[in-house]
Amino acid sequence: MGARVVLTDQVFPDTEVEQTRLAEIGASLEVLDEASPEAIRARAGAADALLTTYAPIDRVTIAALERCRVIARNG
């Protein structure tokens, strides 16, 4: 199974570009419907990577990301 990437929030009309690029390396993209720190912790704890646009990523959230190796700003 490929990497799981979670997108916390976005301002673009769709995630087609992200999904296409990630599919090329066998990774999947999950887009959260809420970008609160609590929602990110609950839904992204097992993610391999986190993409964020404006969502705040604090130290408590980072500590909860058990598998995450990359946090990147999307945009």
C-alpha positions as CSV (number, residue, x, y, z in Angstrom):
1,M,0.0,0.0,0.0
2,G,1.3,3.5,-0.9
3,A,1.8,6.5,1.3
4,R,-1.2,8.3,2.8
5,V,-1.2,12.0,2.4
6,V,-3.7,14.2,4.3
7,L,-4.6,17.7,3.0
8,T,-5.8,19.8,5.9
9,D,-7.4,22.7,4.0
10,Q,-7.3,24.2,0.6
11,V,-8.4,27.3,-1.4
12,F,-8.3,25.8,-4.8
13,P,-11.5,24.6,-6.6
14,D,-10.3,20.9,-6.6
15,T,-7.4,18.6,-5.8
16,E,-6.9,17.1,-9.2
17,V,-3.3,18.2,-9.6
18,E,-2.4,16.8,-6.1
19,Q,-4.2,13.6,-6.7
20,T,-2.6,13.0,-10.1
21,R,0.9,13.7,-8.8
22,L,0.5,11.5,-5.8
23,A,-1.1,8.7,-7.8
24,E,2.1,8.7,-10.0
25,I,4.0,7.5,-6.9
26,G,1.3,5.2,-5.6
27,A,0.2,7.6,-2.8
28,S,-3.4,8.5,-1.9
29,L,-4.8,11.9,-0.9
30,E,-7.4,12.5,1.8
31,V,-8.9,15.9,2.1
32,L,-10.2,16.9,5.5
33,D,-13.5,18.6,5.8
34,E,-12.4,20.4,9.0
35,A,-9.0,21.9,9.7
36,S,-9.1,22.4,13.4
37,P,-6.1,21.1,15.3
38,E,-8.4,18.5,17.0
39,A,-9.7,17.2,13.6
40,I,-6.2,17.1,12.1
41,R,-5.0,15.0,15.1
42,A,-8.0,12.7,14.9
43,R,-7.8,12.1,11.1
44,A,-4.2,12.4,10.3
45,G,-2.5,10.5,13.0
46,A,-1.5,7.6,10.7
47,A,-0.7,9.8,7.7
48,D,2.7,9.6,6.0
49,A,2.6,13.2,5.0
50,L,0.6,16.3,5.8
51,L,-0.2,19.1,3.3
52,T,-1.5,22.3,4.8
53,T,-2.5,25.7,3.3
54,Y,-3.6,27.8,6.2
55,A,-4.4,25.4,9.0
56,P,-2.2,25.9,12.1
57,I,0.0,23.0,12.9
58,D,1.2,23.3,16.5
59,R,3.6,21.1,18.5
60,V,0.8,19.0,20.0
61,T,-0.5,18.2,16.5
62,I,3.0,17.4,15.3
63,A,3.5,15.0,18.2
64,A,0.2,13.3,17.4
65,L,1.3,12.5,13.8
66,E,2.8,9.1,14.5
67,R,3.9,8.2,11.0
68,C,4.3,11.6,9.4
69,R,7.7,12.3,7.8
70,V,6.8,15.4,5.8
71,I,4.7,18.5,6.6
72,A,4.5,20.8,3.6
73,R,2.6,24.0,2.7
74,N,0.2,23.4,-0.2
75,G,-0.1,26.3,-2.7
